[in-house]
Amino acid sequence: MLFAVYALDKENSLQLRMNTRERHLAHLMNSPLVFAGPLLDEEGNMCGSLIVLEMEDISQVKDFTENDPYAIAGLFKSVEIRGFVKAFPSGEINSA
């Protein structure tokens, strides 16, 4: 199953993000990653993360997220995890 992780950084934490970035990227390299990237604020600065993972259940995603170096460093002010369905391109579309 696919899961989207939407994490927002604490205010004024860009330096913490940059100091932890290499460890975070290594953590992602050892995961069932579909895609990931930083969220940007109005000025174009990184202010959060969007990560889509393919895992069996949400407990695995929570464990993965809690062990992310960004989370361990205290970067995030909030983290949301939601099931995700790929609709485009070449995904399935469920009629509403």
Secondary structure, DSSP 4 states (H G I P E B T S, - for coil): -EEEEEEEEPTT-HHHHHHHHHHHHHHHHTS-EEEEEEEE-TTS-EEEEEEEEE-SSHHHHHHHHHTSHHHHTT-EEEEEEEEE---TTT------
